[in-house]
């Protein structure tokens, strides 16, 4: 674990472990899917490794993004407290109802804008995600497993950054690519999460090959993988990601750094 505060960056991201990513963009500090609990059981899921930085080392944040609040591997107890102490949380409509203030619910293809310290704006577009196989049983709202959303961050003079949330669907990625034709960087949840009792144990998040396929479909120049370690139900890790990108001829796109190290989100 790092012992130093996470120094503000101009335009970069760092993975803290599990799904948790800190993104500094347009003068704003953004944290996605905060999970700060130590290792231990969370119901039918088990956390195996804690994050490399504490809430205090992350410091003050401007925005927390929660792909879904239903599962502790994306929002554990301390992560939930961290989110609710932020000035703004953006998430799906059902998650916002359950979290309460300061959460704001966004349906897919709706946008929330934030003022940037430099006088510009950061647009946060909610985009669809499918938390399991395409043919999985859907609820009354059309969700597989539970409501999950992804996000696209954009603004003048900023790279466009896609954050997938727990999406397992290449079809959803293709739709996002059609509607957002210039994705510069992508934070993709990987790990091929599997729970034996759900969907015959099929992946609930992207496996390595589908992460590589998503990168190709999006045309992203930088791919930051998250959600591939720290929990026992993740069935693939870093080696699987690196092999999948190597076999696809896309290794230069994959930015797998040690947790707590920063990766630039700008082209080149």
Buried (B, 14 or more C-beta within 10 A) or exposed (E): EBEEEBEEBEBBBBBBBBBBBBBBBBBBBBBBBBBBBEEEEBEEBBBBEBBBBBBEBBBEBBBBBBBBBBBBBBBBEBBBEBBBEBEBBBBBBBBBEBBEEBBBBBEBEEEBEBEBEEEBBBBBBBBBBBBBBEEBEEEEEEBBBBBBBBBBBBBEEBBBBBBBBBBBBBEBBBBBBEEBEEBBBBBBBBBBBBBEEBBEEBBBBBBBBBBBBBBBBBEBBBBBBBBBBBBEBBBBBBEBBBBBBEEBEBBEBBBBEEBBEBBBBEEE
